[in-house]
Structure formats: structure tokens, C-alpha cells
């Protein structure tokens, strides 16, 4: 089996070889086939002037709120939970342009329990919230 995989890998490399011209760039006939005949090759010197000038930023957040109410006499209970996830990303390909990503998320929960028996009465309520925000920037 590994011989078959090796043979496939060699075959793929042989197929990919004609795509590049002698100078290591994509050949003009290949660009023509791909519908990119109007593209021009950038010199290495010009390429080095803009290399690394792009930026990317990413941020992520999670909020969770949960609650549990239990009647001590009857052991009756109610459980509630809310989860919220948020994320954001930004990128640019410009010359020293700021990439900024920001997010905000919130979770809220309201649960109540009311139990009445011949010997006891229980009323409970929980109201809660959680949230957050974040931002990231890269230049």
C-alpha cells in the first residue's frame, strides 16, 4: 500500500512540474489557461517591499449563566442555563492598514419555583446575567 501511495505522490509531483517556468514563477501558458492572462509578474525586489504588510486579528468570547432552585421539603427543583458564544475576525491585505475585530455577547437567565403542600410553601426565583466583550487589533 505504501508503494502505491509513493507512486501517486511521484505522479502528482511530475504533473505539477510543468506549471512553473524556469524562473520558479507560474508560466504564462498556465496563466492563460486559468483565465489570468492579464496578470503580470512582480519582481522579487518589489515583492519584498510589501511582504508582511498585511495583518489579521481574531477574538472569541463565551458567556455562561446557570441556576438551580431546590425546595428543601419536597426536593422539587428547577434548573436553567444559557450559553452564548461569539467570535469575530478581520484581515487586510493593504499597506499597514489596521485590522480590528470585536465581539460582544450576553446571556441571561430567569427561573422560578413555587411549591405548595399541605405543610409547607416554597417560592424561589433567580435572575442572573453574564456577558463580555473583546477586541483585538493588529497592524
KEMARFI-861047 format. One line per 10 residues: their letters; for each residue z, x, y of N, C-alpha, C. Coordinates in nm, 4 decimals. Layout:
KEMARFI-861047
A> Z/X/Y/Z/X/Y/Z/X/Y  ...
***
This chain:
KEMARFI-861047
XXXXXXXXXX> 0.0000/0.0820/-0.1194/0.0000/0.0000/0.0000/0.0000/0.0866/0.1260  0.0771/0.1951/0.1255/0.0808/0.2787/0.2453/-0.0527/0.3478/0.2691  -0.1290/0.3732/0.1597/-0.2616/0.4318/0.1772/-0.3550/0.3343/0.2480  -0.3409/0.2070/0.2156/-0.4231/0.1051/0.2806/-0.3883/0.0976/0.4292  -0.2579/0.0996/0.4599/-0.2158/0.0963/0.5999/-0.2635/0.2200/0.6754  -0.2584/0.3357/0.6112/-0.3069/0.4582/0.6738/-0.4559/0.4501/0.7001  -0.5300/0.3964/0.6047/-0.6741/0.3817/0.6200/-0.7073/0.2865/0.7349  -0.6313/0.1777/0.7455/-0.6518/0.0829/0.8551/-0.6221/0.1503/0.9892  -0.5157/0.2287/0.9964/-0.4804/0.2974/1.1206/-0.5894/0.3955/1.1623  -0.6431/0.4703/1.0679/-0.7515/0.5643/1.0980/-0.8745/0.4885/1.1460
XXXXXXXXXX> -0.9056/0.3780/1.0813/-1.0218/0.2971/1.1182/-1.0083/0.2432/1.2609  -0.8885/0.1961/1.2961/-0.8652/0.1450/1.4316/-0.8813/0.2565/1.5342  -0.8320/0.3751/1.5038/-0.8462/0.4882/1.5956/-0.9929/0.5249/1.6149  -1.0695/0.5216/1.5083/-1.2119/0.5526/1.5189/-1.2853/0.4487/1.6022  -1.2447/0.3236/1.5906/-1.3080/0.2189/1.6711/-1.2720/0.2321/1.8185  -1.1516/0.2763/1.8477/-1.1059/0.2868/1.9861/-1.1629/0.4092/2.0564  -1.2021/0.5093/1.9823/-1.2500/0.6339/2.0420/-1.3698/0.6154/2.1343  -1.4724/0.5369/2.1002/-1.5883/0.5256/2.1888/-1.5599/0.4524/2.3197  -1.4465/0.3880/2.3325/-1.4146/0.3130/2.4535/-1.3947/0.4072/2.5716  -1.3456/0.5274/2.5468/-1.3158/0.6212/2.6537/-1.4282/0.7223/2.6705
XXXXXXXXXX> -1.4558/0.7562/2.7953/-1.5562/0.8577/2.8245/-1.4942/0.9951/2.8046  -1.5742/1.0982/2.8253/-1.5274/1.2351/2.8028/-1.4131/1.2727/2.8958  -1.4070/1.2130/3.0146/-1.3004/1.2463/3.1090/-1.1716/1.1685/3.0851  -1.1670/1.0865/2.9793/-1.0469/1.0109/2.9461/-1.0403/0.8747/3.0106  -1.1370/0.8407/3.0938/-1.1410/0.7093/3.1573/-1.2234/0.6132/3.0728  -1.2102/0.4864/3.1004/-1.2895/0.3853/3.0312/-1.4347/0.4026/3.0743  -1.5250/0.4027/2.9776/-1.6661/0.4273/3.0085/-1.7269/0.3095/3.0838  -1.8321/0.3382/3.1611/-1.8999/0.2347/3.2385/-1.9610/0.1270/3.1489  -2.0247/0.1624/3.0345/-2.0756/0.0558/2.9468/-1.9657/-0.0386/2.8964  -1.8475/0.0150/2.8706/-1.7367/-0.0700/2.8263/-1.6938/-0.1639/2.9386
XXXXXXXXXX> -1.6866/-0.1122/3.0606/-1.6537/-0.1980/3.1749/-1.7588/-0.3074/3.1924  -1.8866/-0.2721/3.1734/-1.9945/-0.3710/3.1845/-1.9779/-0.4816/3.0816  -1.9456/-0.4442/2.9581/-1.9284/-0.5425/2.8504/-1.8132/-0.6371/2.8825  -1.7086/-0.5853/2.9432/-1.5908/-0.6657/2.9756/-1.6083/-0.7460/3.1044  -1.7241/-0.7334/3.1690/-1.7473/-0.8052/3.2937/-1.6807/-0.7398/3.4127  -1.6510/-0.6127/3.4025/-1.5820/-0.5399/3.5091/-1.6708/-0.4307/3.5672  -1.8006/-0.4563/3.5751/-1.8946/-0.3527/3.6182/-1.8731/-0.3117/3.7637  -1.8111/-0.3965/3.8437/-1.7872/-0.3639/3.9840/-1.6675/-0.2729/4.0065  -1.5922/-0.2426/3.9026/-1.4735/-0.1577/3.9191/-1.5138/-0.0132/3.9427  -1.4340/0.0545/4.0230/-1.4576/0.1957/4.0492/-1.3394/0.2755/3.9974
XXXXXXXXXX> -1.3683/0.3953/3.9532/-1.2638/0.4832/3.9019/-1.1899/0.5466/4.0189  -1.0591/0.5484/4.0101/-0.9736/0.6085/4.1115/-0.9465/0.7520/4.0705  -0.9536/0.8438/4.1644/-0.9268/0.9838/4.1312/-0.7782/1.0014/4.0995  -0.7475/1.1072/4.0248/-0.6074/1.1354/3.9920/-0.5256/1.1598/4.1188  -0.5864/1.2250/4.2167/-0.5158/1.2538/4.3420/-0.4786/1.1243/4.4148  -0.5743/1.0314/4.4229/-0.5452/0.9025/4.4868/-0.4449/0.8223/4.4049  -0.4558/0.8295/4.2745/-0.3637/0.7572/4.1871/-0.2206/0.8054/4.2016  -0.2020/0.9361/4.2191/-0.0673/0.9912/4.2327/-0.0015/0.9486/4.3639  -0.0814/0.9118/4.4646/-0.0238/0.8689/4.5920/0.0417/0.7314/4.5820  -0.0044/0.6482/4.4902/0.0528/0.5138/4.4771/0.1349/0.4971/4.3494
XXXXXXXXXX> 0.1385/0.5975/4.2662/0.2118/0.5885/4.1402/0.3608/0.5689/4.1673  0.4194/0.4720/4.0998/0.5628/0.4470/4.1119/0.6025/0.3707/4.2370  0.5074/0.3161/4.3098/0.5391/0.2449/4.4334/0.5727/0.0979/4.4104  0.5537/0.0469/4.2917/0.5873/-0.0930/4.2651/0.7350/-0.1029/4.2275  0.7856/-0.2243/4.2244/0.9257/-0.2431/4.1869/0.9421/-0.3764/4.1159  1.0522/-0.3892/4.0460/1.0835/-0.5129/3.9753/1.2340/-0.5355/3.9815  1.2737/-0.6619/3.9885/1.4157/-0.6978/3.9923/1.4379/-0.8161/3.8996  1.5553/-0.8212/3.8367/1.5868/-0.9282/3.7426/1.7354/-0.9588/3.7522  1.7693/-1.0864/3.7437/1.9094/-1.1273/3.7458/1.9289/-1.2453/3.6512  2.0475/-1.2544/3.5950/2.0774/-1.3614/3.4994/2.2233/-1.4018/3.5162
XXXXXXXXXX> 2.2511/-1.5302/3.4946/2.3882/-1.5778/3.5056/2.4173/-1.6879/3.4057  2.5438/-1.7074/3.3780/2.5883/-1.8093/3.2834/2.7166/-1.8706/3.3375  2.7244/-2.0034/3.3358/2.8494/-2.0698/3.3723/2.8894/-2.1626/3.2583  3.0179/-2.1694/3.2332/3.0718/-2.2497/3.1234/3.2004/-2.3149/3.1702  3.2130/-2.4424/3.1424/3.3386/-2.5121/3.1674/3.3642/-2.6013/3.0464  3.4880/-2.6034/3.0005/3.5218/-2.6877/2.8854/3.6643/-2.7394/2.9017  3.6924/-2.8477/2.8330/3.8265/-2.9056/2.8400/3.8594/-2.9845/2.7153  3.9872/-2.9950/2.6858/4.0359/-3.0686/2.5695/4.1619/-3.1436/2.6114  4.1626/-3.2725/2.5851/4.2812/-3.3551/2.6094/4.3308/-3.4076/2.4754  4.4610/-3.3976/2.4515/4.5199/-3.4449/2.3260/4.6411/-3.5320/2.3588
XXXXXXXXXX> 4.6440/-3.6506/2.2991/4.7617/-3.7375/2.3096/4.8640/-3.6860/2.2094  4.9822/-3.6438/2.2549/5.0803/-3.5869/2.1629/5.1322/-3.6869/2.0597  5.1355/-3.8129/2.0925/5.1923/-3.9117/1.9992/5.0948/-3.9461/1.8871  4.9683/-3.9693/1.9214/4.8723/-4.0162/1.8200/4.7768/-3.9072/1.7741  4.7804/-3.7954/1.8388/4.6886/-3.6838/1.8108/4.5428/-3.7212/1.8394  4.5201/-3.8268/1.9148/4.3848/-3.8608/1.9587/4.3410/-3.7557/2.0601  4.2130/-3.7246/2.0595/4.1678/-3.6207/2.1522/4.0254/-3.6485/2.2001  3.9908/-3.5825/2.3075/3.8550/-3.5822/2.3599/3.8243/-3.4385/2.4033  3.7035/-3.3958/2.3749/3.6606/-3.2593/2.4052/3.5310/-3.2670/2.4847  3.5185/-3.1850/2.5841/3.3950/-3.1806/2.6626/3.3612/-3.0381/2.7012
XXXXXXXXXX> 3.2332/-3.0106/2.7144/3.1888/-2.8773/2.7552/3.0535/-2.8881/2.8238  3.0284/-2.7969/2.9148/2.8990/-2.7880/2.9806/2.8663/-2.6408/3.0003  2.7447/-2.6044/2.9653/2.6984/-2.4669/2.9796/2.5679/-2.4698/3.0586  2.5536/-2.3771/3.1488/2.4317/-2.3673/3.2267/2.3931/-2.2209/3.2386  2.2679/-2.1913/3.2108/2.2174/-2.0541/3.2195/2.1022/-2.0516/3.3188  2.0971/-1.9481/3.3992/1.9884/-1.9336/3.4955/1.9453/-1.7879/3.5001  1.8170/-1.7660/3.5183/1.7697/-1.6303/3.5378/1.6490/-1.6315/3.6306  1.6245/-1.5188/3.6915/1.5127/-1.5062/3.7843/1.4615/-1.3631/3.7796  1.3338/-1.3477/3.8070/1.2763/-1.2140/3.8124/1.1719/-1.2090/3.9228  1.1470/-1.0903/3.9708/1.0464/-1.0698/4.0742/0.9886/-0.9304/4.0568
XXXXXXXXXX> 0.8624/-0.9165/4.0913/0.7999/-0.7851/4.0872/0.6876/-0.7812/4.1898  0.6473/-0.6623/4.2237/0.5343/-0.6469/4.3146/0.4539/-0.5257/4.2720  0.3360/-0.5188/4.3201/0.2512/-0.4031/4.2941/0.2083/-0.3418/4.4265  0.2850/-0.3673/4.5286/0.2490/-0.3206/4.6618/0.3148/-0.1891/4.6959  0.2802/-0.1401/4.8112/0.3336/-0.0133/4.8584/0.4704/-0.0359/4.9207  0.5729/0.0032/4.8511/0.7118/-0.0051/4.8959/0.7468/-0.1426/4.9522  0.7142/-0.2450/4.8765/0.7486/-0.3820/4.9128/0.8719/-0.4208/4.8323  0.9668/-0.4857/4.8960/1.0919/-0.5225/4.8308/1.0694/-0.6321/4.7273  1.1205/-0.6121/4.6075/1.1237/-0.7174/4.5057/1.2640/-0.7750/4.5057  1.2753/-0.9048/4.5229/1.4052/-0.9694/4.5289/1.4076/-1.0867/4.4330
XXXXXXXXXX> 1.5091/-1.0926/4.3503/1.5276/-1.2049/4.2585/1.6674/-1.2597/4.2803  1.6808/-1.3917/4.2816/1.8130/-1.4514/4.2966/1.8204/-1.5785/4.2137  1.9404/-1.6132/4.1756/1.9618/-1.7346/4.0966/2.0954/-1.7963/4.1366  2.1103/-1.9225/4.1057/2.2374/-1.9927/4.1234/2.2492/-2.0928/4.0099  2.3673/-2.1072/3.9574/2.3889/-2.2049/3.8508/2.5272/-2.2654/3.8669  2.5418/-2.3865/3.8155/2.6725/-2.4512/3.8209/2.6881/-2.5428/3.7010  2.8093/-2.5590/3.6603/2.8449/-2.6503/3.5523/2.9622/-2.7341/3.5995  2.9624/-2.8611/3.5633/3.0761/-2.9464/3.5979/3.1106/-3.0336/3.4785  3.2344/-3.0725/3.4726/3.2831/-3.1490/3.3586/3.3925/-3.2438/3.4057  3.3876/-3.3647/3.3558/3.4921/-3.4622/3.3826/3.5169/-3.5381/3.2528
XXXXXXXXXX> 3.6366/-3.5274/3.2003/3.6719/-3.6009/3.0783/3.8032/-3.6745/3.1012  3.8173/-3.7871/3.0346/3.9429/-3.8617/3.0451/3.9759/-3.9223/2.9093  4.1034/-3.9424/2.8879/4.1523/-4.0002/2.7632/4.2637/-4.0979/2.7977  4.2526/-4.2172/2.7445/4.3559/-4.3181/2.7651/4.3882/-4.3784/2.6289  4.5126/-4.3625/2.5873/4.5580/-4.4152/2.4584/4.6834/-4.4985/2.4832  4.6822/-4.6217/2.4359/4.7990/-4.7092/2.4484/4.8321/-4.7647/2.3106  4.9545/-4.7430/2.2699/5.0028/-4.8006/2.1437/5.1221/-4.8893/2.1768  5.1798/-4.9475/2.0749/5.2962/-5.0336/2.0982/5.4176/-4.9536/2.1430  5.4172/-4.8228/2.1162/5.5346/-4.7419/2.1510/5.5095/-4.6399/2.2612  5.3841/-4.6110/2.2925/5.3587/-4.5080/2.3944/5.2273/-4.5353/2.4678
XXXXXXXXXX> 5.2165/-4.4689/2.5791/5.0942/-4.4778/2.6584/5.0621/-4.3381/2.7102  4.9358/-4.2981/2.6983/4.8934/-4.1657/2.7443/4.7657/-4.1818/2.8258  4.7669/-4.1266/2.9447/4.6478/-4.1246/3.0291/4.6309/-3.9814/3.0790  4.5154/-3.9255/3.0553/4.4892/-3.7885/3.1000/4.3470/-3.7741/3.1510  4.3296/-3.6801/3.2421/4.1970/-3.6543/3.2965/4.1861/-3.5074/3.3336  4.0702/-3.4512/3.3081/4.0409/-3.3142/3.3503/3.9097/-3.3175/3.4277  3.9105/-3.2570/3.5429/3.7886/-3.2380/3.6208/3.7778/-3.0886/3.6466  3.6661/-3.0321/3.6122/3.6513/-2.8882/3.6294/3.5093/-2.8503/3.6663  3.4970/-2.7313/3.7135/3.3655/-2.6815/3.7501/3.3632/-2.5305/3.7445  3.2464/-2.4793/3.7232/3.2263/-2.3345/3.7228/3.0863/-2.3085/3.7747
XXXXXXXXX> 3.0677/-2.1964/3.8338/2.9353/-2.1643/3.8851/2.9278/-2.0203/3.9274  2.8123/-1.9839/3.9662/2.7942/-1.8477/4.0118/2.6547/-1.8283/4.0670  2.6366/-1.7153/4.1273/2.5050/-1.6804/4.1780/2.4905/-1.5298/4.1695  2.3706/-1.4865/4.1745/2.3463/-1.3437/4.1686/2.2135/-1.3111/4.2332  2.2018/-1.1885/4.2753/2.0743/-1.1445/4.3295/2.0567/-0.9969/4.2985  1.9337/-0.9587/4.2873/1.9003/-0.8189/4.2625/1.7782/-0.7852/4.3461  1.7739/-0.6631/4.3939/1.6594/-0.6197/4.4733/1.6239/-0.4771/4.4349  1.4979/-0.4485/4.4390/1.4515/-0.3131/4.4100/1.3361/-0.2806/4.5034  1.3339/-0.1563/4.5504/1.2238/-0.1132/4.6360/1.1808/0.0241/4.5940
***
